[in-house]
């Protein structure tokens, strides 16, 4: 009897192990380093939302030398997080990236300026030096300057563009009147460096009508022709959005989960809690489904970049609701 029981138990354990192995592997490539900008995914991992969907998810942090489009092109990820300008540029360049979900409803991008430079409104940019991120992030800025009628070639009737690194040094050192910042990150680096909020003026791209979509989920087009892959992606999106909504409702706890996941030890509790509070404002109201109107606004902005737009023609097939239609059922 004991032998039979032992055999039965062994069989049950083997069956359970087989079920555990049946979880689908999925690798997510972040656009930047581990921080609250990506809290929803870390929450979904920590709270078991991915495992509840029979997924074994690996989250790979990004960094200054990591381009999500290059990672997925090389087979290093199943899903990447990217901003739509760079994703659409990559698609026009031959890499068939497709947006399958859009957790971020609003843009967090803005120009932050020192009031002591005399800037009160965008009209005051004339004759000033402005710090701008490149690698596809400059196009909303160029469109904005075009709308204002300001040349970006310098001189008293235009603006001088300073190619800004991944820091806010130009505004701290007086090299630029304004720098590019995110509402949840670099703006607070300026504050923490000792410049008071009352000494700054900010211009959000959302408010200027030139915002583009950020932090969307992208896959290669061929995945969408496989029903099994679409099902796996739908489970991933469903669990991820569950993570995002939990993070919005529990920002401090979500920030702690991010801190625990940060293997570099570079992040601080103060910065991550603050960041999560700001990021929640950008994901609020999104169920993960891309709003076609937001997409079209992004395309119009990118194609309005003067003589050198980021994309030269309207994309075809650059997004789909196939995945979110299943995920949101």
PyMOL commands that set and color helices and strands:
alter all, ss='L'
color gray80, all
select helices_A, chain A and resi 2-21+36-46+49-52+68-73+84-92+115-117+122-125+139-148+169-172+186-192+197-199+205-208+221-225+227-249+251-261+269-283+292-303+306-308+322-327
alter helices_A, ss='H'
color red, helices_A
select strands_A, chain A and resi 24-29+55-60+79-82+97-101+109-114+129-132+160-163+178-182+200-204+216-220
alter strands_A, ss='S'
color yellow, strands_A
deselect
rebuild
show_as cartoon
